Amino acid sequence: MSERAFATVYGPACMYGSLSRIGLLNVLRFLGSIPLGTVEALRFFVEEVGRMIVLLGLSAVWLLRPPFRGREFVRQLDFAGAQSVLLIVLTGTFTGMVFTLQTYNGMHRYGAEAMVGATVALGLTRELGPVLSALMVVARVGSAMTAELGTMRNTQQIDALTSMAVEPVQYLVVPRIFAVTLVLPLLALIFSFTGMVGAYFIASGWLGIDPASFMSGIRNYLGPEDITHGMIKAVVFGLMVSLVACAKGYYVTGGARGIGVATTRSVVLSSVLVLVSDYVMTSLMF
């Protein structure tokens, strides 16, 4: 029955009273779904954290037990490291250039152009190098790991390894986690170096900053502890990124759609964890 017919038969007051009751029921239904949604989200979070902790523990155990999968480890080093160098070089170079332009814009207002080199070097080694390298690895390596392991799970290749008495965690997960954790600090160093090279050419060739002054600022203000802190961040980022990527792919369900969902969640969760942990480590180190 339409609202006009309802009002004609039962009167406007009855119609509006019925509509208000329906609205009240919808509000109560929505309020009742909030606790259930919160409990479901908490259960999902605990389940995901538990899976990652279990996978990390199994990886630590199988890392020290033979047989050692050296060939698979080298293959993952090549995929995560050597094949990512060009991407890191391009990203680092243009990041250093842009950072130099923005830093010069601020320093020039106070006549502190000599501090551009030191500011760019500290920013790259402490923050931009580790963080942006990790995000590039998430986009290129982490997504590929999740999709590859997810496909192996859906096509029962992981079950086939188990049936052949091959431990899947040792064969598939350990080389990936170890390779990414080892190679990401090296990529962060390359990122920082190429960024400073790009910054040098922009500062001296485009902005007219004295090259000696630019390099002097780097030598005076950039210390070994700054590089060490950046490397520690990169190691933590590499462990988190590889662990999340492997866990999302290893435990995937739901067929082809499940692989797509797991890959998306892997990239999003890894990126968020990199940024959150960067703040935590920065507050502790500096």
N, C-alpha and C positions, 0 to 999 in steps of 0.2 A: 504494500500500500504506500502511495506517495505521501509526502509531507502535507500537501494541500488536501488530499482526500482524508488523511488522518485528522487534520484540523477541522474539516467540515463535519466529520462524524462525531469526534470526541471533544472538539473544542480546542482553542489555542492553548489554554492553560495546561490541559492534559498532555498536549504535544510537547510543549517546552519542558514539562516535568519529566517526561519520558526521555527526552534528549539529554537533560541534565544528569539523569541517572546513568545513562549509557556513557556519558563523558566521565562521570565519577568512577564507573567500573573500569574504564580504560586507564585512568590515572592510577587506580589501585593495582591494576594488573602490571603496569609499568614499574611501579614502586616495588612490587613483589618480585619482579625479575632481576632487580639490581643485586640483591644478595646472592641469588643463584648464579648470575653471571660472574660475580666476584669470586665465588667459590670455584667455579669452573676455570676461570683464568688462573687462580692460584694453583689449582691441581695441575693444569697444563705446564705452568712455570716450574713447579717442583719436579714433574716428570721429565721435562727437558733437561734441567740441571742435573738430575740423577743420572740420566743417560750419559751426559757428557763426563761426569765424574767417573762413572764406571768405565767408559771408553778410555779415559785418560789413565786410569789405574791399570787396565789391561795393556795399554800401549807401553807404560813404564815397565811392566813385568816382561813383556815379550821383547822389549828392546834389548834386554840383557841375556836373552836365551837363544841359543843356536837352534836352527840354522839362520845365519844372518843373510838378509836379502840385499846383498850389495848391488847387484845389477838393477833391481827395482829402485833402490835408493839413488843410484846415479841417474836413472831415467827421470826420477822426480826432481833431482837437482837441475837437470837440463831444462825440464819443463817450467819449473817455478823460478829458476835463476837465469840461466843463459838466454832463454827465449823472452824474458821480461826486461832485459837490459835496455833494448832500444826504447821501449815504452817509458822506462824510468829516466833515461837520458833526455828524451823529449820533454817529459813532464817537468823534470828538474830544471832544465835550461830555461824554459819559458816561465816557470814559477820564480826563479831567481831574477829574471828580467823584470817581471811585473812587480815583484817585491821591491826591487831597487827603485823603480819609478815612483812607487807610492811612498817609500821611505824618504827619497829625495824631496818629494813634495812637502813633507812635514818638516824635515830638517832644514830645508832652505829658508823657511820662515824665521828661523832663529839663528841663522848663520852657522849651522853645525853640519855642513856638508861633509866634513872630515869623519863624522861618525856613521856615515852611510855604510861603509864596508863592515864595520864591527857589528852594526845592527843586523845587517843581512846575514852575516856569518852566524851570529848567535841564533837568529830566528830559524835558519835552515838546519843547523846541527841539533838544536834542542827540540824543535817542534815540527817544522814543515817537512823535513827529511823523513823522520820516522813515520809521521802520521800519513802523509800523502803517499809514501811508498806502500804502507800497509793498505790504504784504500785502493791503490792500483792493483795490488796483489789480490785483494778481495774480489775486485771486479773481474780480473782475468783468470786467476788461479783457483780461488775459492769456489766460484760458480762452476768451473769445469770439474773440480773434484766432486762436488755434490752431485752434479748431473751424471758423472761417470759411475760413481758408487751406487747411485740410485738406479741407474740402468742395469747394473750388475745384480742388484738385489731383485729387481722386478723380473729379470730374465733368469733367475735362479742360478746365476754363475757363482754367487757366494755360497749357496747350498752345495754346489758341485765341488767347490774347494774343500768344504767340510767333509764331504763323502770321500774325497781322496786323501784324507788325513792331513790336510794343509790348513793351518790356523789362519782364518781370514784376517783377523786383526793384525797378526804379524806380517802377513803378506801384502795387505792392502793399506792398512791404516798407519802402521808404524813408519814406513818409509816416507809417507806423505807428511806426517806431522814433523818428523825429524828434519826432513829436507827444507820445509818452509821455515821452521824455526831457525835453522842454520843460515839460510840464504837471505832472509829479510834484513838482518843487520848490514850485510854487504850491499844490498840494494839501497838501503838508506844512506850508506856512505857515498855510493855513486850518485844518488840524488843530490846530496848536499854539495858534493864536489862540482858536479855539472851546473848546479844552481849558482854557485859562487863564480864559476867561469863565465856564465851568462851575465851575472851581475857586474863583473869586472869590465866586460866589453861595453855594456850599456853605460856604466858610470864614466868610463874614460873616453869612449868614442862618441857618445850621444849627449851626455849631461855635462861634459867638460870637467869632471872631477879629476884632480891630480892622481895618477896611478900610484905614486909612492905613498900619498896620503891614504888612499884606499887600502893598500896592503898593510900599511903601518897600523891602521885601526884593527885589522884582523889579527895581526901578530900581538898586539898589546892586550886585546880583550878576549880573544878566543883561547881558552885553556883546554888542557887534556880532559878535565872533568866534564866540560860541556859535551865533548864527543862521547865520553863514556856514558853519560846519562842518556844521550840519544841512542846509543847502542843497546843499553838496558831496555829502553822502551821498545825498540825494534824486536828484541828477543821475545818480550812478553806479547807484543802484537802478533808475531809469527805463530806463537803457541796457540793463542786464542783463535786466530783466523783459521788455522789448519784444523784445530779441534772441532770448531763449530761446523766447518765445511764437511769434515769426515762424518761427524755424528749425524748431521742432517741427511747425508746421502746413505749412510750405512743402515739407518733405521727407517728409511722411507717406506711408505705404504700408499696404495691408491692408484697404481698404474701410471700411465703417462701424465695424467693431471697431477698426481701426487709428486712426481719428479719436478714439474714446473713450480708447484707450491713450495716444495722443499728448497729449491734453488733460490727462489725469491726470498724466502725467510732466512736462508743462510747469508745472503748478501746484506740484507737489512740488519739482521742481528749482529753480524760481524762488524759492520760499519759503526753501529751504535756502540758496541763494546769497545772498539778502538777509541772513539771520542771520549767515552766516559772514563775508561782506564787511563787515558792520556791526562785528563784533569786530575785524577787521583794521584798518579805518579808525579806529575808536576808539582802538586801541592806538597808532596813528601820530599821531593828532591831539592826544590828551590825555596 
